[in-house]
Amino acid sequence: MFVIENTNPDPFNGTFTFKGQIHDPTNKWAIDGTAFQHPSGRLYFIWSGWEGDVNIRQILYIAEMSNPWTISSERVEITRPIYSWETNHQPYVNEGPEVTIRNDVILLVYSASGSWTNDYCLGLVTIPTTSDPMKGPLWKKRTEPIFKSGNNVIAPGHHSLTKSPDGKEDWIIYHSARYSGSGWTRQIRAQQFTWNDDSTPNLGEPANRDVPIRIPSGDQVRDRYEAEYARLLNNPRAVPDPTASNNIKVGSIDSPNSTVEFTIQCGKAGTYVIVIRDGNGSAGGALASHLLTINNGTQTEIQVVYSGWDMWGASMIRANLTQGANTLTFKKGNNFAEIDEIDVFLDE
């Protein structure tokens, strides 16, 4: 783990200075570091590491900090894998710690089980702000995971709890496996969550991957263009599919001149984000692609990672679009991929 520092309040300005590696005296494996400030003002660092030199298990440790780039105490164990949902694969794993403080409770949500397996999930450890976080036994661990596979979403883990752009809603962002057995081939997902009466997060189940979620409060409004309404030339065709947006997808983009052409309306010229809901079920798990041309400009290759048919993912690009009508032309690239829809919004 390493630290860089920028003293400018706006991280997109100023310069970053390399502060060096951050570690305790043991420096055993030591990954997934997260720093937090206690209500008392004291700084702490939590990370996942080994007890010794052999990869038997990953344990979550905490240490005091003298400044944001220096650990100033011995490490203290918070939690190690002990439950069946943490020890169902070897080596045993507790990792990915993230801290949230709510109503005088320090919430440490972490990832458990093998990150390369279908069993990856989230656990929870808590301690009151009135207790000393350096006293490991005072941290209380939930006996069951608080977020695990469900609704066709596999191996949710290594999360962040955050707010909607206007600060009115709570959202979790996490990664999951792209398909059963995909290991470290992942995708990023998000959904809203609520809070329990004891100030712990109520994450519920993963949102169904085939049901669109609404835009977070205060976020950019998207314009959605369904692929079945695009201009289809040289073989592509609209196909009913219950997993697709509007229950229809466009497939058979199989020939070199196969074309899916969208007409996008923009209220003003500017840089836009274009998110393509696409799928790749090519034989052998091969990477696929589409060749995108915008307004007859330079052709760009849009890569589509393998997930299997009807296991949708998303590809994203930024592009300069003009006021009024813009033409987005997709042609076959490598192997085979389908298109469900595209979302377009101004990059502000």
N, C-alpha and C positions, 0 to 999 in steps of 0.2 A: 504494500500500500504506500502511496506517495501523495505529497501535498504540493499544490501550487496556490499562489496567493495573488489576488488583485485588490489593491486598496481603493479602487474606484467604486463608488456605490452602484454604478451601472456596469455589470460584468461584460457588456458588449463594447465598452470603452476602456481605456487604460491598457496596461500590460500585465501579464502574469509572470510571477517570479517563482522559480523552482525552489521549494523549501527542503526537499529531500525526502527520504523514506521515513514513515512513521511506524514505530514498532516498540514493543516492550522489550525487556532484556532477553527474553527467551527467543522471540522472533521465529516461532514455530508455525509454518504454513501461513497463517495470519492473512485472511482475505475478508472482503465485504465489510470494511470498516465504516462506522457511522458515528458522528459526533453529536452530542446534544448538550444543551445548557440547562442545568437544574434551576428551579425557581429561586434557589438560594444564590444563584450566580455562578456556581462552580461548573466547570467543564468536565465532561466524561467522554470516553471513547469505548465503543463496543465493537467486537469483531468475532470472527469464527476462526478457530485455530486448533492445532493438535496439542495433545499433552506432551508428546515427546517427538522423536524423529521418525516414527512409524505411523502410517496413515491407517489408524484403527477407527477413529471417530473424530468428528469435528464438534468442538465445544464452543459455546458462546462465553466470551470473557469480557470483563469491564475493567477499566483503569482510569485513574484521575489524569487530568491534563493541566499543564502549567500555562499553556497557550494553545491556539488552534492547530499547531503542528508538532507538539511535543507531549509524549506520554511521560508522566512524572511519578508513577507508582508501580508496584508489582501488579500483575494481573490477578483478578479474582473471578472464579467460575460463577456464572449465572445459571446456566442449564446445559445439560448434556443429553443425548438421545437415550431415552429409557423406555418409552412406550412402544407398543408393537407397530404403530404407524410411523415411528421414527427409526426403527431397527429392522425393517423388513427388507433392507438391501445393505450390502457391505461395500465400502466402509459406511458406518453409521454417520448421519449428517444432521447437524443443526447449523444453519447459515443464513445469510441475507437479513440480518437484523435491521429493523427500522423503528425509531422511537417517536411516539406521539404522547404529549402530556395533555390530559383532559380532566378538569374538575378534581385536581389534587391526586390524580392517579397517573403513574408512568406506565405506559403501555408499550411493551416490546413485542411486536409481531415479527415472526421469523419463519424461514422456510425449513421444512423437514423432509426426511426420506431422501432417496436418490434423485438428484436433479435430472438424471438421464433416464428415469423410469416414468411409468404412468402414475406412480403413487406420490409424486411430489405434492406438497400441500403446505398450508400455513398453520402455525401454532401461535400460542399467546402466553407471555409471562408478564406479570404485573407486580408493582410495588407502590405503596403510598408515597407521596412526596415528602411526608413527614418522617419516613424511614431512611436510613443510610444505604444508598445503592451499592456501596462497597461491601456490604454484608450479604454475601451471596445467598444464604439460606432464607433471607427475608423476601426474596423474589418468589412469587407463587405461580406455578405452572398449571395450565389447563390440561386435563387428562385426555381431551379429544381435540382434533384439529378444528379450527374455526373457519376454514375454507378449503374445500377439496373438490375433486372431479365431480362433474354433474352436467346434465343438459348437453351432452356431447362435447363438453369442454374438458380436456384432459390435462392433468398435472399443473394446476395453477400454482404459481409461486413467485418468489422474489419480487415483491410488490412495492408500491408507494401509496400511502394515504395522502390525499391532497384535496384541494377545494376547487369548485367550479370557478370560472374566470371572475364572476362577480362576488365570490366568497359566500354564496348562500347555500350551497350544496356540498356534501361530502362525497368524494369519488375515490375508488381504488383503481390503480393502474397496475397491471401484472403481466407476466408472460405465461403462456401455456404451450403444450406440445401442439404441433400442427396437425398431427394425426396419431393414432395409437401406435406406440412403439417408435415414434420419431426421434426419441432421445433429445439431443440438444438442438434439433431443428425446431424452432419455436416461432410464435407470433405474439404480438402485444395486444392486450385487450383492456377494456375499461368498463366500469359500471358504477352506478350510484349505490351508496350504502347508508344505513342509519346507525343510531347508537342505542345500546341497551341502557336500562336504568342504572346499572352499576358503572357507567361510563366506558364500557368496553364496546368495540365495534361489532355491529350486527351485519356481517358480510353476506349472510344468506348463502345461496347457491350461485355458481357462475351463470350469468345470463345466457339464455339459449343463443348459440352462435348464428342461428338462422332467422332470428327475430331482430329487426333493427331496433337499436336503442335510440332514445331521443337525445337531442343535443344538450349538453350541460348548460345550466342557466348562465346567461351572459356570454355564451360562446358564439362564434360566427355562424350565421345561417348558411346552410348549404343549398345549392341548386342541384337536384338529382335528375340525371338523364338515364332512362332505362334503355338497355342495349336493344331490346326488341323494337324500339321506335327509331333506331338508327337506320341509315341506308345500308342495306346488305347486298354485296356484289360478289359474284363468283363463288358460290357455294355456302357461305354462312347462312344459318337458319335459326329462327326462334323456336325454342323447345320448352314445353311445360316442365317445370321442376319445382316441387314444393319447398326446396331449400333456397331458392333464388328470391331476390327482391321482386315483388309483384308476381311471384310464382312463375316467372319465365326467364330463361337465360338464352344466350346466343352461343351456339357451338358450331362445329364443322368448319372452323377457320383453318382449313387443312391444306389449301393450295397456295403456291407462292403469290398469286394475285388475289387471294381471298381478302375481302375488304369489309371493315365495319366503320362507317363514317358518321360521326356525330356533328350536329350543328349546335354550338354553344352560344348563348346570348349573354353579353356582358354589359352592365350598365355604364361602365367606364373602363378606360384602358388601365392596365396595371399588371402586377405580378399576381398570379392566381395559383392556388394549390389544387391539383387534380388528383383525386383518389379513385383508383380503379379497383372495383371488386372483381377479382379474377380467380380462376382455378386451373390447376395443372394436374392431370392424371396420367402423364406420359409414362410409357413403359420403362421399368427399371428405375423409377424415381428421378428421372432426368430433369434438369433445369429446362424450362421453356421460356419463350419470349414472344412479344409482339413488337412490331416496328411502327412507331408513332411519328406521324408528320403533322405539324400544326400550321395551318394556313400556307401549305405548300413550301414550308421551310425545311430546315435540316432534319433528317430522319434520326430518331432516337430509339434505342433498343430498351424496351421495358421488360425486365426480367420477372418471371413468375416462378416462385419456388414451388417445388412439388408438395402437394398435400393429399392428392387423390381426388377423383372426381366428386363434385358436390361437397367438397371440404374447402370452402372459400377462404381466401386470404385477401390482402390488399397491397397494391403497388401505388406509390405516391411520387409525383414529380411537381416541381414548380416551373411555371412557364409564363412568359409575357403574352398577354392576350389584348386584343384591340377592342375598342368600344363597338358594340353591335355584334354582328354574327361572326363566329370563328369556327373553322372547320378542323376537327380532330379526326385524322384518318389512321385507323389501326390495320396493319397487315400482318400476315403470318411471319413469325421469326423462326426460332429453333423449336423443334418438337411440336407439342400441341397444348393449347390453352384456350379456355373459354372466358367470356366476358358476361357479367351479370348487369352491372350498372356503373356509372361514374358520378362522383360528387365533386362539385366545383365551388370554391369560395375564394374571395379576395384575401390575399396575404397581407393583413394589416397589423 
